[in-house]
Amino acid sequence: GTHADCFAADATASTKQLQVLERVCVEINRQVQAVGDAMRRLEENIEKDFSALQTELSRKWTRVRELRDTSLAILDQLAMTVCQSHTEQEENESTFEDMQNENHLSGKVLG
């Protein structure tokens, strides 16, 4: 082998190494692109899922508030009914006692 033959062999080896490196670079870029695309899809799915979850939670929260308001209205009405009934009962008892006292007094006066 002459220097020219060695030089030609080196050039061929260098060319092959460059071709391998180019293929490696292309493959790395392809994988980076694939990972980037996968990450973007994942982020989009997370955003959609989060949005759906937020909507569902908002709907449930609204329903819970409606149930709370309805329950409080029923309790309020019940409390008013009980208080009114208690007041009427006290008035009736008071009236009954007054009537008994009046009968007792009139009995003494008449007797």
C-alpha positions in Angstrom: 0.0 0.0 0.0 1.0 3.4 -1.0 0.1 6.5 0.8 -2.6 7.1 -1.7 -4.1 3.7 -0.9 -4.0 4.4 2.8 -5.5 7.8 2.3 -8.3 6.3 0.1 -9.0 3.7 2.8 -9.1 6.4 5.5 -11.4 8.5 3.4 -13.7 5.5 2.8 -13.7 4.8 6.6 -14.3 8.4 7.4 -17.2 8.5 4.9 -18.7 5.4 6.4 -18.4 6.9 9.9 -20.0 10.1 8.7 -22.9 8.1 7.2 -23.4 6.2 10.4 -23.3 9.4 12.4 -25.8 11.0 10.1 -28.2 8.0 10.5 -27.7 8.2 14.3 -28.5 11.9 14.2 -31.5 11.3 12.1 -32.7 8.6 14.4 -32.1 10.8 17.5 -34.0 13.7 15.9 -36.9 11.3 15.0 -37.1 10.0 18.6 -36.9 13.5 20.1 -39.7 14.5 17.7 -41.7 11.4 18.7 -41.2 12.1 22.4 -42.2 15.8 21.9 -45.4 14.7 20.0 -46.2 12.2 22.7 -45.7 14.8 25.4 -48.0 17.3 23.6 -50.7 14.7 23.2 -50.4 13.8 26.9 -50.7 17.4 27.9 -53.7 17.9 25.7 -55.3 14.8 27.2 -54.5 16.0 30.7 -56.1 19.4 29.9 -59.2 17.7 28.5 -59.4 15.3 31.4 -58.9 18.2 33.9 -61.5 20.3 32.1 -64.0 17.4 32.1 -63.2 16.8 35.8 -63.6 20.4 36.6 -67.0 20.5 34.8 -68.1 17.3 36.6 -67.0 18.7 40.0 -68.8 22.0 39.3 -72.0 20.1 38.4 -71.8 18.0 41.6 -71.0 21.1 43.7 -74.1 22.8 42.3 -76.2 19.8 43.0 -74.9 19.6 46.6 -75.6 23.3 47.1 -79.2 22.8 45.8 -79.7 19.8 48.2 -78.3 21.9 51.1 -80.6 24.8 50.2 -83.6 22.5 49.9 -82.7 20.8 53.2 -82.3 24.2 55.0 -85.7 25.4 53.6 -87.3 22.2 54.9 -85.7 22.5 58.3 -86.7 26.2 58.5 -90.3 25.4 57.6 -90.3 22.5 60.2 -88.8 24.8 62.9 -91.4 27.5 62.1 -94.2 24.8 62.3 -92.9 23.5 65.6 -92.5 27.0 67.1 -96.0 28.0 65.9 -97.4 24.7 67.3 -95.6 25.2 70.6 -96.8 28.8 70.8 -100.4 27.8 70.1 -100.1 25.0 72.7 -98.9 27.5 75.3 -101.7 29.9 74.4 -104.3 27.0 74.7 -102.8 25.9 78.0 -102.9 29.5 79.2 -106.5 30.0 78.1 -107.4 26.7 79.7 -105.8 27.8 83.0 -107.5 31.2 82.8 -110.8 29.4 82.3 -110.1 27.1 85.3 -109.2 30.1 87.4 -112.3 32.0 86.3 -114.5 28.9 87.1 -112.8 28.5 90.5 -113.3 32.2 91.3 -116.8 32.3 90.1 -117.5 29.1 92.1 -116.2 30.8 95.3 -118.2 33.9 94.6 -121.4 32.0 93.7 -120.9 29.5 96.5 
